[in-house]
C-alpha cells in the first residue's frame, strides 16, 4: 500500500491504521514505525524487512493490548521535496 500524498510505502495494521515503514541503508534495509517508538526491523532485502516489520508491528500492538495500553492513532506523515543542491 502507498501513501496517497507522498507515495511512501505503508503497511496497514488495520484498514484505517497505516504506518510509514521503510528506508534503505548502504548494505541492508531498515524499517521503523514513528508512531510506535521502539518498533523497528532490519533485513537483507526489501521483502525481508517488510515481513519483519509486519511481525514487529503485530508483536508491539499485541504487547500494548496485553498491558492495557491504547494503540495510538497514526500521527506521522512524510513528503519528498526537490532541491537544487546535489
MDAnalysis code that builds the backbone (N, CA, C; Angstrom):
import MDAnalysis as mda
import numpy as np

u = mda.Universe.empty(258, n_residues=86, atom_resindex=np.repeat(np.arange(86), 3), trajectory=True)
u.add_TopologyAttr("name", ["N", "CA", "C"] * 86)
u.add_TopologyAttr("resid", np.arange(1, 87))
u.add_TopologyAttr("resname", ["UNK", "UNK", "UNK", "UNK", "UNK", "UNK", "UNK", "UNK", "UNK", "UNK", "UNK", "UNK", "UNK", "UNK", "UNK", "UNK", "UNK", "UNK", "UNK", "UNK", "UNK", "UNK", "UNK", "UNK", "UNK", "UNK", "UNK", "UNK", "UNK", "UNK", "UNK", "UNK", "UNK", "UNK", "UNK", "UNK", "UNK", "UNK", "UNK", "UNK", "UNK", "UNK", "UNK", "UNK", "UNK", "UNK", "UNK", "UNK", "UNK", "UNK", "UNK", "UNK", "UNK", "UNK", "UNK", "UNK", "UNK", "UNK", "UNK", "UNK", "UNK", "UNK", "UNK", "UNK", "UNK", "UNK", "UNK", "UNK", "UNK", "UNK", "UNK", "UNK", "UNK", "UNK", "UNK", "UNK", "UNK", "UNK", "UNK", "UNK", "UNK", "UNK", "UNK", "UNK", "UNK", "UNK"])
u.atoms.positions = np.array([
    [0.849, -1.161, 0.000],
    [0.000, 0.000, 0.000],
    [0.904, 1.236, 0.000],
    [0.508, 2.297, -0.715],
    [1.295, 3.527, -0.796],
    [0.487, 4.714, -0.296],
    [1.178, 5.670, 0.319],
    [0.564, 6.902, 0.783],
    [0.059, 7.699, -0.414],
    [-1.178, 8.174, -0.355],
    [-1.749, 8.938, -1.454],
    [-1.106, 10.318, -1.577],
    [-0.512, 10.829, -0.499],
    [0.086, 12.165, -0.513],
    [1.512, 12.134, -1.051],
    [2.360, 11.259, -0.485],
    [3.778, 11.299, -0.838],
    [4.284, 10.060, -1.567],
    [3.485, 9.020, -1.680],
    [3.908, 7.815, -2.372],
    [4.747, 6.873, -1.529],
    [4.943, 7.175, -0.244],
    [5.750, 6.319, 0.632],
    [5.054, 4.984, 0.855],
    [5.854, 3.949, 1.035],
    [5.329, 2.624, 1.311],
    [4.667, 2.620, 2.678],
    [3.516, 2.008, 2.783],
    [2.791, 1.917, 4.042],
    [2.465, 0.455, 4.318],
    [2.361, 0.121, 5.576],
    [1.888, -1.207, 5.959],
    [0.625, -0.995, 6.769],
    [-0.423, -1.651, 6.414],
    [-1.683, -1.452, 7.123],
    [-1.797, -2.457, 8.254],
    [-1.987, -1.963, 9.455],
    [-2.237, -2.828, 10.602],
    [-3.709, -3.217, 10.572],
    [-4.557, -2.246, 10.351],
    [-5.954, -2.480, 10.039],
    [-6.225, -1.582, 8.849],
    [-7.421, -1.603, 8.336],
    [-7.689, -0.798, 7.162],
    [-7.589, 0.695, 7.432],
    [-7.603, 1.117, 8.687],
    [-7.536, 2.542, 8.971],
    [-6.368, 2.934, 9.879],
    [-5.318, 2.124, 9.945],
    [-4.171, 2.436, 10.790],
    [-2.863, 2.180, 10.042],
    [-2.517, 3.008, 9.039],
    [-1.281, 2.803, 8.268],
    [-0.066, 3.434, 8.923],
    [1.121, 2.875, 8.626],
    [2.387, 3.418, 9.118],
    [3.404, 3.447, 7.992],
    [4.203, 4.496, 7.921],
    [5.350, 4.533, 7.005],
    [6.404, 3.600, 7.582],
    [7.014, 2.757, 6.746],
    [7.862, 1.744, 7.363],
    [9.232, 1.489, 6.766],
    [9.613, 2.043, 5.629],
    [10.881, 1.527, 5.106],
    [11.874, 2.610, 4.725],
    [13.137, 2.241, 4.785],
    [14.244, 3.073, 4.323],
    [15.386, 2.136, 3.945],
    [16.261, 2.582, 3.060],
    [17.337, 1.716, 2.589],
    [18.681, 2.229, 3.074],
    [19.485, 1.323, 3.635],
    [20.839, 1.649, 4.042],
    [21.823, 1.210, 2.964],
    [23.089, 1.372, 3.237],
    [24.123, 1.020, 2.254],
    [24.163, -0.477, 1.958],
    [23.944, -1.309, 2.969],
    [24.044, -2.760, 2.763],
    [22.827, -3.530, 3.259],
    [21.817, -2.839, 3.729],
    [20.642, -3.528, 4.254],
    [19.427, -2.613, 4.166],
    [18.295, -3.157, 4.522],
    [17.049, -2.397, 4.575],
    [16.629, -2.284, 6.027],
    [16.160, -1.113, 6.416],
    [15.688, -0.895, 7.774],
    [14.274, -0.348, 7.745],
    [13.536, -0.622, 8.778],
    [12.177, -0.112, 8.891],
    [11.936, 0.311, 10.328],
    [11.167, 1.374, 10.488],
    [10.754, 1.798, 11.820],
    [9.356, 2.373, 11.725],
    [8.695, 2.413, 12.847],
    [7.325, 2.907, 12.899],
    [7.321, 4.107, 13.838],
    [7.311, 5.327, 13.285],
    [7.382, 6.521, 14.129],
    [6.289, 6.596, 15.197],
    [5.115, 6.061, 14.911],
    [4.014, 6.122, 15.867],
    [4.064, 5.024, 16.924],
    [5.018, 4.106, 16.807],
    [5.224, 3.057, 17.809],
    [6.700, 3.084, 18.214],
    [7.099, 3.979, 19.104],
    [8.511, 4.096, 19.485],
    [9.121, 2.749, 19.874],
    [10.290, 2.486, 19.312],
    [10.989, 1.235, 19.585],
    [10.632, 0.105, 18.640],
    [9.658, 0.301, 17.784],
    [9.248, -0.739, 16.849],
    [10.069, -0.581, 15.571],
    [10.983, -1.524, 15.332],
    [11.903, -1.433, 14.197],
    [12.301, -2.828, 13.736],
    [12.843, -2.891, 12.527],
    [13.327, -4.155, 11.974],
    [14.415, -3.862, 10.949],
    [15.309, -4.827, 10.744],
    [16.378, -4.736, 9.745],
    [16.421, -6.058, 8.998],
    [16.583, -5.977, 7.679],
    [16.667, -7.184, 6.867],
    [17.654, -7.004, 5.731],
    [18.021, -8.094, 5.097],
    [18.968, -8.050, 3.989],
    [18.318, -7.653, 2.668],
    [16.987, -7.718, 2.594],
    [16.287, -7.349, 1.371],
    [15.023, -6.582, 1.742],
    [14.460, -5.912, 0.747],
    [13.217, -5.176, 0.956],
    [12.109, -6.132, 1.405],
    [12.012, -7.271, 0.759],
    [10.983, -8.241, 1.093],
    [11.127, -8.726, 2.534],
    [12.372, -8.993, 2.939],
    [12.591, -9.476, 4.302],
    [12.216, -8.423, 5.326],
    [12.621, -7.170, 5.106],
    [12.322, -6.143, 6.103],
    [10.822, -5.861, 6.168],
    [10.118, -5.951, 5.046],
    [8.662, -5.767, 5.087],
    [7.997, -6.871, 5.900],
    [8.468, -8.101, 5.723],
    [7.917, -9.213, 6.511],
    [8.213, -9.025, 7.991],
    [9.464, -8.657, 8.304],
    [9.864, -8.499, 9.696],
    [9.167, -7.332, 10.382],
    [8.967, -6.207, 9.660],
    [8.316, -5.077, 10.320],
    [6.837, -5.370, 10.546],
    [6.213, -6.105, 9.656],
    [4.819, -6.500, 9.910],
    [4.724, -7.334, 11.181],
    [5.650, -8.284, 11.327],
    [5.672, -9.103, 12.542],
    [5.940, -8.239, 13.771],
    [6.860, -7.281, 13.646],
    [7.195, -6.405, 14.773],
    [6.009, -5.530, 15.171],
    [5.282, -5.014, 14.180],
    [4.105, -4.188, 14.475],
    [3.051, -5.014, 15.206],
    [2.774, -6.217, 14.706],
    [1.795, -7.083, 15.364],
    [2.219, -7.397, 16.795],
    [3.491, -7.740, 16.983],
    [4.016, -8.062, 18.314],
    [3.908, -6.848, 19.238],
    [4.283, -5.674, 18.736],
    [4.245, -4.439, 19.518],
    [2.816, -4.118, 19.958],
    [1.876, -4.183, 19.016],
    [0.487, -3.866, 19.343],
    [-0.119, -4.910, 20.276],
    [0.193, -6.176, 20.063],
    [-0.286, -7.219, 20.984],
    [0.208, -6.947, 22.403],
    [1.480, -6.563, 22.528],
    [2.037, -6.251, 23.843],
    [1.353, -5.057, 24.484],
    [1.068, -4.024, 23.691],
    [0.369, -2.854, 24.221],
    [-1.018, -3.244, 24.734],
    [-1.723, -4.074, 23.958],
    [-3.060, -4.506, 24.370],
    [-3.004, -5.345, 25.642],
    [-2.021, -6.249, 25.725],
    [-1.876, -7.084, 26.925],
    [-1.573, -6.239, 28.157],
    [-0.858, -5.131, 27.960],
    [-0.521, -4.241, 29.076],
    [-1.621, -3.221, 29.359],
    [-2.718, -3.291, 28.604],
    [-3.825, -2.369, 28.810],
    [-3.567, -0.966, 28.284],
    [-2.610, -0.839, 27.364],
    [-2.287, 0.465, 26.790],
    [-3.074, 0.697, 25.509],
    [-3.440, 1.943, 25.242],
    [-4.151, 2.221, 23.988],
    [-3.207, 2.169, 22.794],
    [-3.705, 1.711, 21.676],
    [-2.937, 1.721, 20.427],
    [-3.076, 3.123, 19.836],
    [-1.951, 3.808, 19.606],
    [-2.046, 5.191, 19.141],
    [-2.562, 5.295, 17.713],
    [-3.307, 6.354, 17.479],
    [-3.721, 6.659, 16.108],
    [-2.498, 7.201, 15.380],
    [-2.387, 6.968, 14.085],
    [-1.225, 7.467, 13.347],
    [-1.182, 8.995, 13.345],
    [0.023, 9.543, 13.603],
    [0.218, 10.990, 13.575],
    [1.322, 11.377, 12.612],
    [2.083, 10.405, 12.135],
    [3.220, 10.686, 11.275],
    [2.785, 10.911, 9.839],
    [3.582, 11.705, 9.157],
    [3.379, 11.945, 7.731],
    [4.750, 12.132, 7.100],
    [4.857, 11.904, 5.831],
    [6.132, 12.085, 5.147],
    [5.899, 12.668, 3.781],
    [6.880, 13.435, 3.331],
    [6.822, 14.016, 1.997],
    [8.220, 14.084, 1.431],
    [8.304, 14.180, 0.111],
    [9.574, 14.366, -0.570],
    [9.588, 15.763, -1.167],
    [10.736, 16.417, -1.108],
    [10.879, 17.723, -1.739],
    [12.085, 17.687, -2.672],
    [12.034, 18.459, -3.748],
    [13.154, 18.539, -4.664],
    [13.998, 19.748, -4.292],
    [15.324, 19.583, -4.332],
    [16.236, 20.675, -4.041],
    [17.242, 20.789, -5.178],
    [17.815, 21.979, -5.327],
    [18.779, 22.203, -6.410],
    [20.169, 21.677, -6.102],
    [20.518, 21.538, -4.838],
    [21.848, 21.056, -4.461],
    [21.923, 19.547, -4.632],
    [23.046, 19.069, -5.131],
    [23.195, 17.619, -5.278],
    [24.518, 17.174, -4.700],
])
